[in-house]
Amino acid sequence: MKAEQLTEPAAYHGEGPLWDAAAGVLRWVDMLAGDILTLTPAGGIDRLPVGTIAAAMRPRAAGGLVVAIEHGFVLIDGDGQIGPERTAFTDPACRMNEGGVDRQGRFFCGSMAYDGTSPRGALYRFDTDGEISVVFTGVTISNGIAWTAGGEEVFYIDTPAHRVDVFDYDPAAGLPSGRRPVVHVHPDQGDPDGMALDVEGGMWVALYGGHAVHRYREDGTLDEVIDLPVSQVTSCAFGGPDLDQLYITTSREKLPPGAEPQAGAVFH
């Protein structure tokens, strides 16, 4: 399959696509610029600055968004007003990177060291009552996280491991356990980054440096490849009114001037 370019290359480091069903719009982040981007019905792109880093976001039941910023979380109400920061950690060498929600509405987001090489990161849980907990530590680059439809398992990527792991998930406690690998990605194929699950349990994994999104079956077998004209593919999410389109974010971080002119665009 081939991906088609949907937007201009509006992001330096596009990440975290989200279909906001209540608003009927696609949102994503220009992570290192600290901005939330929204594709308007007219085809324009609105920007909302939220901080030094805009790592990941999800819609709130009451309207608005919950957003992971550099060292914690903020709530944005339905009128676009940004609330105070809820700090998860204070280590200046680390930042938030990617997140997702479980079926109970808890927002999980993982961190990484700015150098991308040391295991100083952790996975955090932001509960619906505002409490923040550390789920586990020893993470290098916390990336894609997605729950099965029934919520009994959660898939997770720590990028340098070149794997997708799966955990059993306790929905009452909000805790994963029994970690085990389900997909191994060869380094020649790129680095596993963000991911999405489909209704059949297929894992769609963005490959940073790999010019592609791969779909893996539940047993870890590769069965679909989406080719992209840019190398740094960061994440993907299903969207559209019927959830039948896969939106794919890309990055032009550290690319030489003039290289890959479509990098930073959203594809679908």
N, C-alpha and C positions, 0 to 999 in steps of 0.2 A: 504494500500500500504506500501511496505517496501523500504527504501532508501538504496542504495548500496554505499559503500565507493569508492571515486574516487581518492583521493590523500592520501599521507602520512599525519600524524598529524603535519603539518608544522607550524601552527600558535598557539600562546598562546591564543590570542583572535581574532579568525577569524571573519570577518564581511564584509558587503557591497559587495556581489558578483555582477559582471558585465560582461555581454557578450559583448565584443568589436567586433562588426560586421566587422568594417573596417580591423582590424588586424586578425580576425578569431580566437580569443583566449579568454579564461576565465581569468578575473582578480578579485582579492579580496584584502582585507587589513588584515594585522596583526596589528590591531589598536593600541594597547598599545606599540608595538615595533616601530611604525612609518614607517612601510614598506608597499609598494604595492607588491603583489605577482601576478605572471603571470604563468599560466600553459602552458608550451611550447608544440608545436606539437609532440615533442619526449617524452613527459610525465614528463619532469623535471619541476622544479619550479624556476623561476628567482625572485630575490628580488631587489626592488629599494627603498632605504631609502629616505623619504621626510621630516622628522622632528621628533619631540617628539611624535606626534600623527598623524596617518593617518586615518581619520575618514570615509570619503566617497569620491567617485570620479565618474565622468562621462566623456565619450569621447567628444572631441571638434570637431566641424565641419571642422576646418582647420587642424586637426590631433593633436595627443597628448591627454592630459587629463586636466580637471579641478579637483583639489583635495582640499577637506576641511582638514586643518591641525588643530593644537591645538586651535588657536585663530583667524583663518581666512582662507584664500584661497591662493593657488598657481596655476599657469598655467605651464603645462609641454608641450613643443613643440614636434613635430613629431620625433625629434632626441633624445628625452629624456632629454633635458636641462630644468632645473627647474628655473622658474622666481622668482622675489621677492615676498615676502609675502604681501598680501592685508589684512590688519588687520580689523577684524569685532568687536572685543572687547578685553579688556586687563585684565579682572578679572582673577587673578591667580588661583582662586578656581574653575573655570569652564573650560570646553573643548568642542569642537565640537564632535558630536556623529553620526549622520546619515543624509542622504540627498537624493535628487532626482531632476530631471529637469521637467519643464512644457513643453508644446508643442511649446512654443516660444523660448526655449533654455535658460531660466533663471534657475540658479542652486540654489535650496533651501537647507539649511542645518540647523539643530537644535542643540542646545547645552544642556549641563547638568552640574550640580555641580559634582565635583569629588566624593563627599560623596554620591551622588545618592539619597539624601533624601530631599533636600531643593529646592523650586521652583525658582531657580536663573537663569534657562535657558531661551532661547528665540529661535524663528525661524527666520532665516536670509535669505535674498534674494540677490544673487550675479547676477546682471544684465549683459547682454552681452556687455554693455559699460564700465564695471568695477565698477559701483556704487554698494555699499552694503547698504541694508536697513533692519531695524527691522520690521518683519511682525507682530509678537505678542510676548508677554512676559508671565511670570508666568508658565513656563514649568519646569517640574522636570527631566524627562529623555526623550528627544525628540528622537523619533525612526522612524518607517516606514512612508514613505510618497510616494503616488503614484496617478497619474492622470488617469482618464478614457480616453478611446481612443479619444473621441471628445474633451476632455479638459475642459468640463463644470463642472466637479466635481473633488475634490481632497480628498483622504482618508489619515488619519493621526493618529498616535499612540503616546500618552504620556504614557509610560509604566505603571507607578503606578496607573493610572486610570482604568486599566484592561478593556479598551475599544478600539474599532476602531471607530473613528469619521469621519463624512463626512462633507465637506464644499461645498457650491456653489463657483464657481471660475470665476472671471472676467479676461479673458485672456488679455484684453487691459491694465488693470492696474496692473495685476500680484498680485491680492489680493483675499484671501479667505474670505467668510462671511457665516453667517447662520449655525454655527457649531451645529451638532446634532449627537448623538450616533447611530451607526448602528449594532455593534457587542459588546456583553458583554462576557468577558472571565472570567470564575470562577477561583479564585486563585489556586484551587486545580489542574487546568490544566496547570499551568505555567504562566509566564509573557509574554504578547504580545511584540514582539521585531520588527524585520524587516518584510517587506511584499512585495508581488508582486501581480499585477492584471493580469488576463488572458483575452482573447478576448471576453469572455461571461460576463465580469464584476465580475467574482469570485475573492475573496480576499484570497490569500495564506499567512498565518500568521505564522511566526516562534515563537515557545513558549520556552522561556528561562526557564530552569528548568522543562520543560514538556515533554522532549524526543520526540517531534513531531512538524510537520507542519500541521496546519488545513486549510482547504478550506471552506470559507463561501460564500453562495449565496448573491446576492445583497440585499436580505431582512434580512440578518444576520443569516440565518439558516446554521448550520454546516452540510456539506454533504460529505466531504472527510477527511481522516486522514492519514498522512504519519508517520509511526513509525521510530524512529532512535534509535541506540544502545547507544547514549550518551545523557546526560540530557540538556546541555546548547546549545540549538539551537538558532542561532542568526539572520539569515536572509536568504532570498532566492531570486532567479531571474531566469527568463526563458532565455535559450540560446541554443547554437548549431546552425548550418546553417539554420535549419527550425524552430528554437525557440520552439522545442518540448521537451526539457529537462529542468527539474527544478533543478538548482544547489543550494545547501544548505550549509551554513557555520556554523561552530560550534566553541566552546570555551573550553579551559581547565583552564580558570582563576579561581584561588583559590581552585582548586580541590586538594585533598590529593595526595601525591606522589604514583604513581602506580594505581590510580583510573582511570577508563574509558580510557584505552590506546588509543582508537580511537578518543578521544576528540581533537579538533583542526584540524581535517581533513575536507575536502570538500566531501559532499555526493551528489548523484543525483538519 
